[in-house]
Every structure is written in structure tokens, then in C-alpha cells.
Amino acid sequence: MQILHIYLSPEHNFFGHHGQPAGEAPEIEVTEVECVAGRGLKGDRFFDWKEDYKGQVTFFEHEQYERLCEKFGVMGVPPSAFRRNLITKGIDLNTLIGVEFEVQGVRFLGTQEAAPCHWMNQAFAEGAEEALKGHGGLRAKILSDGILRSVGAGARVSNSPDSSAASPVAQSGEWSATHPRFHQAFAFSNSSHGISDSSAFGLRRSK
């Protein structure tokens, strides 16, 4: 998984605005963000929103953004229009629902789809809500503290099935990235900056 963009917003534009005009708070792109376990992303509108909140952070696939741009002939509208925090590339986010996973050393629990709403038709294009059903992104809880950084277009993803940094072997009733059938580890590198991040992307699902 690559993180192409990180977006934060201090206020809600759509959430809680049903029957009212949308808000005008900007989505601010940053190159890194502090994740706080059980609380959210520092500087974002959902930080400390509710105890044990299911949407402490949201993910959205860049592939879906590209699909909608092509479908509706949209140009010049950035992926921030969807009001998701982390724009990803290289993984089907629906596979992470109900799964504990790790990105750049930070652990998350995928809780549910970030279902699209009618505001998408206004923010992106008429028909976007319907087109995004089943592909609205991922809501997740943050399980550990850490820093996430956007890796940029120069990064690459490679499978590393022998990586020693993968998740611990699952106990009975669970599967883990270290199991021979399910092991996936993704090593990230950015050769243009001389940076190498060999942290694993581990998965664990409760039975």
C-alpha cells in the first residue's frame, strides 16, 4: 500500500449537515501526520470525536478516484473532494474490513466501508454517490501511535514473503500475514530521495 496524499480538515463540511448547506472548511494536504491510538489524526476534525469511534481515520483508493474521473469526464478536481484522510494505491480497501493491519509501523483496525453520501454529487460530479457504492473507502480505528508520511509517486511496492518484520504468528482462531497462505508484506522505498522503509504491511483477521 502506498499513501499518495494525506488530508486533514479542522471542521466538518458534510458530516452532520443533512438538510443544511455544506460547510466551507478546506482540506489541507500535509506530508506527514501524527496518529494517536484511540483518538485519531492530530489536526483533523474527527480527533477525539467520540470514545472508541469507528472512523478515527479514513482511507480512499486512488484507483477509484481515477475511475470516477474517467467515468464522469472530470478534470481538475483533486481527490481531497471525497473528504477522506489517506489516499492509497495498491490495495483493495474492502479486504481490510474487520482486519488489523499495519502501515509504516502504525497499526489500524478496519471497521467498515466509508459509505458515500449525497454530498459526493455536489463535491465531485452528479452520479458520484451511486458510482461509489461499495467503493467509498475504509473507516478505521488507530491501534498504535506513530507518524504516517505520504510516499509520493516515486515509491514502489514489492511483495516480501520472507520479511522478518511481518505480524506475529496468529494464535488459534486467527490468521496472520505470517501464515504461509496469507503472508503479505510490502516494502516501500523511494529511490529518488534515497529513502528505504522496509516496514511490513501485516494483516490479521478474527475468526
Summary of the structure (lengths in Angstrom):
residues: 207
radius of gyration: 17.1
end to end distance: 23.9
largest distance: 52.7
contacts: 623
relative contact order: 0.19
helix: 15%
strand: 32%
